[in-house]
Amino acid sequence: MPRKQVSFPVTDKEHEQIKQLAKSERRTIKQLVLSAFDKLYPGWNGERKESGSK
């Protein structure tokens, strides 16, 4: 499947803050964003979670 790219405008300060957060969590920016989607919109990607797990 071809890869797609998502982008959105952020300020230099926001970009640096996001990078620092990712670094402190030992994750990539992509991992942070996808994790946030998982928490805010469970099942958004079509994967079903087992009952009781979050």
N, CA, C and O atoms as a GROMACS GRO file, in nm:
protein
  216
    1MET      N    1   0.085  -0.117   0.000
    1MET     CA    2   0.000   0.000   0.000
    1MET      C    3   0.090   0.124   0.000
    1MET      O    4   0.186   0.131   0.076
    2PRO      N    5   0.058   0.221  -0.084
    2PRO     CA    6   0.140   0.343  -0.086
    2PRO      C    7   0.129   0.419   0.046
    2PRO      O    8   0.023   0.420   0.110
    3ARG      N    9   0.237   0.480   0.085
    3ARG     CA   10   0.238   0.558   0.209
    3ARG      C   11   0.183   0.698   0.181
    3ARG      O   12   0.203   0.753   0.073
    4LYS      N   13   0.116   0.753   0.277
    4LYS     CA   14   0.062   0.889   0.269
    4LYS      C   15   0.130   0.973   0.374
    4LYS      O   16   0.188   0.921   0.470
    5GLN      N   17   0.123   1.103   0.358
    5GLN     CA   18   0.185   1.195   0.453
    5GLN      C   19   0.080   1.294   0.500
    5GLN      O   20   0.000   1.343   0.421
    6VAL      N   21   0.082   1.322   0.630
    6VAL     CA   22  -0.010   1.419   0.690
    6VAL      C   23   0.074   1.534   0.743
    6VAL      O   24   0.177   1.514   0.807
    7SER      N   25   0.029   1.655   0.715
    7SER     CA   26   0.100   1.771   0.768
    7SER      C   27   0.000   1.878   0.809
    7SER      O   28  -0.110   1.887   0.755
    8PHE      N   29   0.042   1.960   0.904
    8PHE     CA   30  -0.040   2.071   0.947
    8PHE      C   31   0.052   2.179   1.001
    8PHE      O   32   0.160   2.149   1.052
    9PRO      N   33   0.009   2.305   0.991
    9PRO     CA   34   0.097   2.414   1.032
    9PRO      C   35   0.108   2.424   1.185
    9PRO      O   36   0.009   2.413   1.257
   10VAL      N   37   0.231   2.445   1.231
   10VAL     CA   38   0.258   2.473   1.372
   10VAL      C   39   0.365   2.582   1.377
   10VAL      O   40   0.441   2.601   1.282
   11THR      N   41   0.368   2.652   1.488
   11THR     CA   42   0.472   2.753   1.504
   11THR      C   43   0.605   2.685   1.534
   11THR      O   44   0.609   2.566   1.567
   12ASP      N   45   0.713   2.760   1.523
   12ASP     CA   46   0.844   2.705   1.558
   12ASP      C   47   0.845   2.658   1.703
   12ASP      O   48   0.901   2.553   1.735
   13LYS      N   49   0.783   2.736   1.791
   13LYS     CA   50   0.779   2.701   1.933
   13LYS      C   51   0.700   2.571   1.955
   13LYS      O   52   0.744   2.483   2.029
   14GLU      N   53   0.584   2.560   1.890
   14GLU     CA   54   0.505   2.438   1.904
   14GLU      C   55   0.582   2.316   1.852
   14GLU      O   56   0.579   2.210   1.914
   15HIS      N   57   0.648   2.333   1.740
   15HIS     CA   58   0.726   2.223   1.684
   15HIS      C   59   0.835   2.178   1.780
   15HIS      O   60   0.854   2.058   1.800
   16GLU      N   61   0.905   2.271   1.839
   16GLU     CA   62   1.010   2.238   1.935
   16GLU      C   63   0.952   2.168   2.058
   16GLU      O   64   1.010   2.073   2.108
   17GLN      N   65   0.837   2.217   2.105
   17GLN     CA   66   0.773   2.155   2.222
   17GLN      C   67   0.730   2.011   2.191
   17GLN      O   68   0.744   1.922   2.275
   18ILE      N   69   0.676   1.989   2.073
   18ILE     CA   70   0.634   1.855   2.032
   18ILE      C   71   0.756   1.764   2.023
   18ILE      O   72   0.752   1.650   2.069
   19LYS      N   73   0.863   1.813   1.963
   19LYS     CA   74   0.986   1.732   1.953
   19LYS      C   75   1.041   1.696   2.090
   19LYS      O   76   1.083   1.583   2.112
   20GLN      N   77   1.041   1.792   2.182
   20GLN     CA   78   1.092   1.767   2.317
   20GLN      C   79   1.003   1.666   2.391
   20GLN      O   80   1.054   1.579   2.462
   21LEU      N   81   0.871   1.677   2.374
   21LEU     CA   82   0.781   1.582   2.436
   21LEU      C   83   0.808   1.441   2.383
   21LEU      O   84   0.816   1.345   2.460
   22ALA      N   85   0.820   1.430   2.252
   22ALA     CA   86   0.848   1.299   2.192
   22ALA      C   87   0.980   1.243   2.246
   22ALA      O   88   0.990   1.125   2.278
   23LYS      N   89   1.080   1.327   2.254
   23LYS     CA   90   1.210   1.283   2.304
   23LYS      C   91   1.199   1.237   2.449
   23LYS      O   92   1.254   1.133   2.486
   24SER      N   93   1.127   1.313   2.531
   24SER     CA   94   1.115   1.278   2.673
   24SER      C   95   1.036   1.148   2.692
   24SER      O   96   1.058   1.075   2.789
   25GLU      N   97   0.945   1.118   2.600
   25GLU     CA   98   0.866   0.996   2.606
   25GLU      C   99   0.932   0.880   2.531
   25GLU      O  100   0.882   0.768   2.530
   26ARG      N  101   1.047   0.909   2.470
   26ARG     CA  102   1.119   0.809   2.388
   26ARG      C  103   1.028   0.752   2.280
   26ARG      O  104   1.021   0.630   2.259
   27ARG      N  105   0.959   0.843   2.211
   27ARG     CA  106   0.869   0.806   2.104
   27ARG      C  107   0.890   0.901   1.988
   27ARG      O  108   0.952   1.006   2.002
   28THR      N  109   0.838   0.863   1.873
   28THR     CA  110   0.840   0.954   1.759
   28THR      C  111   0.717   1.044   1.765
   28THR      O  112   0.622   1.015   1.838
   29ILE      N  113   0.719   1.151   1.689
   29ILE     CA  114   0.601   1.238   1.682
   29ILE      C  115   0.482   1.157   1.630
   29ILE      O  116   0.371   1.172   1.679
   30LYS      N  117   0.506   1.073   1.532
   30LYS     CA  118   0.398   0.989   1.479
   30LYS      C  119   0.340   0.901   1.589
   30LYS      O  120   0.218   0.888   1.600
   31GLN      N  121   0.424   0.840   1.670
   31GLN     CA  122   0.375   0.756   1.779
   31GLN      C  123   0.292   0.836   1.879
   31GLN      O  124   0.190   0.788   1.927
   32LEU      N  125   0.336   0.959   1.909
   32LEU     CA  126   0.260   1.044   2.001
   32LEU      C  127   0.121   1.074   1.944
   32LEU      O  128   0.021   1.064   2.014
   33VAL      N  129   0.116   1.111   1.817
   33VAL     CA  130  -0.011   1.148   1.754
   33VAL      C  131  -0.104   1.028   1.749
   33VAL      O  132  -0.222   1.040   1.782
   34LEU      N  133  -0.054   0.913   1.708
   34LEU     CA  134  -0.139   0.794   1.699
   34LEU      C  135  -0.187   0.750   1.837
   34LEU      O  136  -0.300   0.704   1.852
   35SER      N  137  -0.103   0.763   1.938
   35SER     CA  138  -0.142   0.731   2.074
   35SER      C  139  -0.253   0.824   2.122
   35SER      O  140  -0.347   0.780   2.188
   36ALA      N  141  -0.243   0.952   2.088
   36ALA     CA  142  -0.347   1.048   2.124
   36ALA      C  143  -0.479   1.012   2.057
   36ALA      O  144  -0.584   1.020   2.120
   37PHE      N  145  -0.475   0.972   1.930
   37PHE     CA  146  -0.596   0.929   1.861
   37PHE      C  147  -0.656   0.807   1.930
   37PHE      O  148  -0.778   0.799   1.946
   38ASP      N  149  -0.572   0.712   1.971
   38ASP     CA  150  -0.620   0.592   2.040
   38ASP      C  151  -0.694   0.629   2.168
   38ASP      O  152  -0.798   0.570   2.200
   39LYS      N  153  -0.641   0.727   2.241
   39LYS     CA  154  -0.704   0.767   2.368
   39LYS      C  155  -0.832   0.847   2.346
   39LYS      O  156  -0.930   0.829   2.419
   40LEU      N  157  -0.831   0.936   2.247
   40LEU     CA  158  -0.947   1.022   2.223
   40LEU      C  159  -1.058   0.953   2.144
   40LEU      O  160  -1.176   0.978   2.165
   41TYR      N  161  -1.018   0.866   2.052
   41TYR     CA  162  -1.114   0.802   1.962
   41TYR      C  163  -1.087   0.652   1.955
   41TYR      O  164  -1.040   0.601   1.854
   42PRO      N  165  -1.118   0.580   2.064
   42PRO     CA  166  -1.093   0.435   2.063
   42PRO      C  167  -1.158   0.369   1.941
   42PRO      O  168  -1.274   0.397   1.909
   43GLY      N  169  -1.085   0.282   1.876
   43GLY     CA  170  -1.136   0.211   1.759
   43GLY      C  171  -1.132   0.290   1.630
   43GLY      O  172  -1.183   0.244   1.528
   44TRP      N  173  -1.072   0.410   1.633
   44TRP     CA  174  -1.069   0.496   1.514
   44TRP      C  175  -1.004   0.426   1.395
   44TRP      O  176  -1.039   0.455   1.280
   45ASN      N  177  -0.911   0.335   1.420
   45ASN     CA  178  -0.836   0.272   1.312
   45ASN      C  179  -0.893   0.136   1.273
   45ASN      O  180  -0.831   0.062   1.196
   46GLY      N  181  -1.011   0.103   1.324
   46GLY     CA  182  -1.076  -0.021   1.286
   46GLY      C  183  -1.034  -0.141   1.368
   46GLY      O  184  -1.092  -0.248   1.352
   47GLU      N  185  -0.935  -0.127   1.455
   47GLU     CA  186  -0.893  -0.238   1.539
   47GLU      C  187  -0.982  -0.240   1.662
   47GLU      O  188  -1.004  -0.138   1.726
   48ARG      N  189  -1.032  -0.356   1.695
   48ARG     CA  190  -1.119  -0.369   1.812
   48ARG      C  191  -1.035  -0.398   1.934
   48ARG      O  192  -0.943  -0.480   1.930
   49LYS      N  193  -1.067  -0.331   2.042
   49LYS     CA  194  -0.999  -0.354   2.170
   49LYS      C  195  -1.081  -0.455   2.249
   49LYS      O  196  -1.203  -0.463   2.236
   50GLU      N  197  -1.011  -0.532   2.332
   50GLU     CA  198  -1.082  -0.627   2.418
   50GLU      C  199  -1.160  -0.550   2.523
   50GLU      O  200  -1.119  -0.442   2.564
   51SER      N  201  -1.272  -0.604   2.565
   51SER     CA  202  -1.356  -0.538   2.666
   51SER      C  203  -1.277  -0.511   2.791
   51SER      O  204  -1.202  -0.595   2.839
   52GLY      N  205  -1.295  -0.390   2.844
   52GLY     CA  206  -1.230  -0.353   2.968
   52GLY      C  207  -1.092  -0.296   2.953
   52GLY      O  208  -1.039  -0.241   3.050
   53SER      N  209  -1.030  -0.307   2.838
   53SER     CA  210  -0.895  -0.252   2.821
   53SER      C  211  -0.903  -0.116   2.757
   53SER      O  212  -0.988  -0.090   2.672
   54LYS      N  213  -0.812  -0.028   2.799
   54LYS     CA  214  -0.807   0.108   2.742
   54LYS      C  215  -0.667   0.146   2.713
   54LYS      O  216  -0.642   0.256   2.665
   0.00000   0.00000   0.00000
